[in-house]
Amino acid sequence: MQVIGRDCVYYFHDMIVEMIGWGFQEGKTLFGFGYDFRQSNRLQETLDRFASKLESIYKASGGKKINIISHSMGGLLVKCFMALHSDVFEKYVKNWIAIAAPFQGAPGYITSTFLNGMSFVDGWEQNFFISKWSMHQLLIECPSIYELMASLNFQWEHIPLLEIWRGKLNDGNSSIILESYPPVESVEIFKEALLSNTVNYDGSDIPLPFNMDILKWANETREVLSRAKVPSQVKFYNIYGTNLETPHSVCYGSKETPVTDLQQLRFCQPNYIYVDGDGTVPVESAKADGLNAEARVGVPGEHRGILCDHHVFRIVKHWLKADHDPYYNPVNDYVILPTAFEIERHKEKGLQVTSLKEEWEIISEDQCHQDNIKPSVSSVSVSHKGDNASREEACATVVVHPPSEGKQHVELNAVSVLLDIVAG
């Protein structure tokens, strides 16, 4: 059984089609769970509906436990539910696979969202969606957006910053300095920058400042998330996106054009300091689930596009045991198939000799045939002298043959010799 929590049904389309090909049936063994992404991830109404969904699927399946696949913020919703209703989660859930979850927030993306808005799509396609500025006015009142701010209690390897080149006038002297604000101090900048922010409704301007009450709620949500633990009978897996420049810190203004009034920030173009991630969520955030995970795997891909990635499909299929292959390596996306194994031990003239021969086939869809490529040969030798004058030497040679028809042959030959001198 599968339950899929998501931001948008369309992004799950390819995965749904793929899972149907594995034998799952919509409405029988494959289900979706929709929710209002604007609301808090611990909104009781949503959590109650989620509990009812789990119960109804569990009963309809005759008591079979459920596999949950979540994407993005859906991972925070599931984690909140697990923290607040651990007994229910353990009763109904078998596996939870989180994909591209912003466990510690999406700092750069959210900082610029608060100050400048956001677009769900780029280029001419955005004309079919709500405008970036209108989206800003909507999201500034969304608890879920505040819950995606950089986690305050997480020990960041690279602290996300809000940086501003500011022009100041002191005693008639002007100066330009670069100011840096970590997550806690950034709040005061948001408050000042959005102090006069308004939205026009039916001819009236309605104040829309940075909402401190929602921020307080969001910080409490973070506390709930930090207390979450995976029940002993449930297995948790984490897939996160890599290899894309991902906004982490945000800088406004420049040395040539400094910001003189913080309320100008709403109309400034942000410049990003990037880290590795999926374009939206940094790797550092997505990996830091704070849970006891069976496996964490990074897959090169974009935040939404990763749901259409065939590497992800193969990993999910492997973890769900829809076609379980004990030799499949989800990290590197290939199968290592042992084809030969021989080991021999014998004594010869006071020496203990051990020889080992092992061969594998590495099978990967990404491998292609390469002509005129010679096998790669590597060797290593080691020796060790024991306390009782014993001495051991070993030598190993690895031969990696070029790929051919999706397979790559690997040979290992090793010999160790032990001279054991026993005192008479």
N, C-alpha and C positions, 0 to 999 in steps of 0.2 A: 504494500500500500504506500502511496506517496501523497504528501501534502506539499503544495508549492506556494510559498509566500513570496510576493513580488511587488515591484513598483509598477510594472506595466505588463499586461498579458502578452503583448506582441513579442516582447523580448524572450519569452519562454516558448515561443512557437516551435522553433527548431528542436528544442529539447523535448517538447511534448511529442512531436512527430517521431523523434529518435526512440523515445521510451515506448511508444506504441509499437514500434518495430521490434522491441525486445519482448513484447508480449503483454504489456500493460494495456488496460482498457479504460477509456475515459468514463467516469461515473461509476466504475466498478472497482478498479484497482488504481486509478489515477485521478486525483482530485486537485482542485485549486482553492486557495483561500485569499479573498480580496479584502483590502482594508483601506482606510483613508490615510494616505501617506502624510497628510498635513498634521495629523493628531499625534499625541505623545505615544511612544512605544509601550507605555504602561497604562494607557487609558483602559479603565476597568471594563468598559463596554466592549472594546476590541478583544481583550483577554477572555471575557466571558464567551464571546462568540467563537473564539479559537478553541476553548475548552469543549464547547458543544460540538464543534466540527470534529475534533479528535474522537469524542465519545461516539458520535453517530457513525463515523467510518469504522471504528473498532467493532461496534456491534454489527454493522452491516457485513463485516468480513468474517464474522464468526469468531471473534476474539483474537484475530491476528494483529500483532503490533505494527506500528506505522513507521515508515521512513519519511523524514522531513527534508526537503531541499529548499533552502532559503537563498535569496539573492539580496545583496546590498543591505538596505535598512531592515529588510525582513529578518536578517540575522539578529539585529538588536531587539526586535519584537519577540522572536523566539527565545532569546536569552533572558529577556525580562520575564516572560512567562515561566521559563524554567526556574528562575530565581524565586518568583512569588508563588508558584504552584508546582513545586518539585514532585510532590506525590502524584499529582495528575499526570505530569510529564513522564514519570517513570512507569506509570501504569499502562500508558497507551503507546509510548514511543520506543522504537528499537534502535534506529540510527538517525542522526541529524548531520546533514552535510551543509555547511555554510559556504557560500560562494561570494567573494568580493565584499565581505562585511566590514564596515568601518568601525571596528570594535573600539578604537580609541579616537574616533572622529575623522573628519576630512578637513583639516585645518585651513589650508589655503583656499579651497573651494568655498567653504562656508564664510570665511572672512570677507571675501569679495562679494558673496551673495548678500550679506548684511548691508554692505555699503553701496553695491552697484547693481544688485539683481543677478539673474542668471538666465541662460537659455538652455532648453533641453536638447536642442539641435543647433547646428551651425549652418552657415551659408544661407542660400535662398529659401531652404525648407522652413526656416524659423518664421517665415511670413505666415505660415499656416497655424502657428501657435500663438499663445498669449505673448505680448511683447516683454522684453527683458525688464523694463522698468515696472510694468504692471506686475510682473512676477515678483519683483522686489517688494512691492507694496503688499502682496499676498503673503509671501514667506516670512516677512518680519513679524507676523503674528502666529506663526506655526511652531508649536512646541517641538515637533520633530527636528526642525532645523537647529534649534538651540541645543538639542540633544546630540547633534553632530559636530558641535564645537570641539576643539581640542580638549582631550581629557586632562583635567588639572592634576590628578594624582598619579598619572602615568610617568614613569621615568624615561622621558624621551632621549634617544641618542642624539637627535638633532631637534632642539627646541623650536617649535613653530613660532615665528615672530610676525608682528605687524610693524613694518618699518615706514617711517615718514621723513622725507627731506623737508625740514621746516625752516622758513625764513622768519627771523625774529628781529625786533628793534628794541635795543636797550640803551637808554641814555643817548639817543640820537645815533647810535652805532648799529648797523645792520649786520646780522650774522646768519650763516646757513649751516645747519647741523643735521646729521642723520640720527634720528631717535629710534630706538628699538623697544618694542613692548612685548613681553611674553604673554601667554594666554590670560592670566589674571589681570594684568595691567591693561590689556587691550579693551576690557569692558568699559573703562572710563572713556576711551577714545570713541567707542561705539555710541556711548551715551551723548557725548558732545557732538559728534558728527550727525546724529539723527535727532538732535534736540528740536529742530524746527521742521522735521519731516511730516508731511501731511498727505492725505489722500482725499481727492474730491469725490463726494458722493451726493448726487442729486442737487448739485449746485453749492454744496457746503464743504468747507475744508475741515477734515477730521484729523486731529493730531495722531501721528503714528510713530512714536519714538521707540527707541530700543526698550524692550519690555523686561523690566527687572523681575517682575512676578513670574513670568515664564522662565526666565533664567534660573530663578530659585527652584522651580519645579524640575527643570532640566538637570540641575546639579543633584537633586534628590534621585532622579532617574539613574544618574551615573553611579550613585551609591548602591542602588538596587543591582545594577549590572555588575558591580565589583564583587557582590556577595554571591553571585551565581556559581553553582557547581554542577557538573554533569553527574546525574545519578549513576550508581554503580552498574545498573543493568542496561545503561544506554551507551552507545558508542558515538563519539563526536569526531567529525572530519572537517578540515578547513582547506578550501581552495582560494588562492588569492592571485590577483593579476600583477604582472611584472613587465619590465622592459619599456615602459612609457614614461616620459617626463610628466611628473605629477605635481601640481601646485602644493607647496608646503608652507612657505612664508610668503608674505605679500608686501610689496613696497609701493608707496605712492609718492609722486613728485620726483624731482631730480635736483642735482646740484645747480643746474641751469634754470629750472622752473620749480622752485620750492613751493610748498603749501604754506600759505599764510593764515588761512582760516580753516579749521577742521571741518566745518560744514561744507567746504568745497569738495571733500572727499567723495561725496555722492556723485560728483560729476567728473571725477578723475579716472583715468585709465589705469587699472592696476598692472603692476609688473610682478611676475612671479619668480620666486626662487624654487627650483624644482628638485625633487628627489625621485627615486625609483618607485613605481607603482603602476596603477592601471589607468592613469590619466585623471582619476578622481580621488581614489583612496591610496595613500602611501602604503608601501609594503610594510613599513614599521607598524602602522596602525592595524592593518588587516591581519598580520601574523599574530599580534598580541591579543589573542582571544581570552587569555587568563584562565583557560580551561584545560582539563586533562584530555588531550587530543590523541586519537589513535594515529593520526597522520596530518601533516600540513604540507601542502604542495603548491609551489608557485608555478603559474602558467603564463607565458607571454600573451598579453591580450588587453583589450580595452574594457572599461568597467561594464558596459552593457554587452559589448560584442563577445565577451568571454562566454556568455551563455549559448553562443552558437559555435563554440570551438570544439572540434572533434577530439582533441586531446582531453578536454573536460568530459566529453561524452564517455570516452573510454575509461577515464578514472571513476566516474560515477557508476558506470556499469560494473566495474571491477569491485567497488566498495559495496554495491547493492547485491553482489553475487548473482547478477542477472546472467552473467556468463563468466563465472569466476575462473581465473587462470592463476594458479599459485606461482607461476613463473613471471607474471607481468610486473614490471616496475613502473608504478604511476609517476614517480618523480621524473624519470628520463623517457617515459612513454615508449618502452620497448619490452619485449619478452626475451628473457634469457633461458634458453632451453638446453639443459645438459644433454650431450650426445655420447659422451664416453667418460669413464672414470676407472682408473686402475691404480692400485697401490700395492707395493711389494716391499717386504722387509726381509733381510737376511744378514747373517754374520759371515765375515770373511777376513781371516788373518787378524783377529782381534778387533775388527772394525764392525760397527753396526751400520748397515747401509739401508736407507729408505728411499725408494724412488716413487714418484707420483706423476701420473699423466691424467690430464683432464681436458675435455673439449666442450665447447658450447656453440650454439647458434644464437646470435642476437638478431631478433626479428623485429623490424620496425617499418611502418608504412612510409616513413620519410626517406628511407634509404634508396638510392638509385645506383644502377650499375656504372662502374667506372673502368674504362679500358686502360690498359698499359700502366696500371698501378701495381707496384710490387708490394708484397706483404711487409708489414712493419714488425721488426724484431727488437725486443728489449730484453736485457739480461740484468740480473742483480746477484751479488754474492755477499754472504755475511759469514762471520765466524765468531765463536764464543769460547772463552776459556773458563772452565769451572774451577771451583775451590780445591778439588781433589786431583788437580792436574789433568782432568778430562778436557777434551777439546772437541768442538763440533763445528763443522763447516757445512754450508748449504749454498746451492746455486739454483736459480730458477730462470727459465727463459719463456717469454710470452710472445707468441706469433699471432698478429692480427691480420687476417686476410681482407682484401678490399671487398666492399659490398657487391652482392650479385643477386638479382631477383628478390630484393627485399630482405636478404639474409647476409649476415657477416659471421664468418667462422673464426673462432678464437681457440688457440691451443696453449696449454700450459704444461711444461715439463720441468720437474724439480727433482733434485737429488740432495740428500743430506747424509753426511758421514760423521759418526760419533766414535771417537777414540776414548775408551773408558779405561783408565789405569787404576787398578785396585791395589791398595797397599797389601803386601804379603806379610 
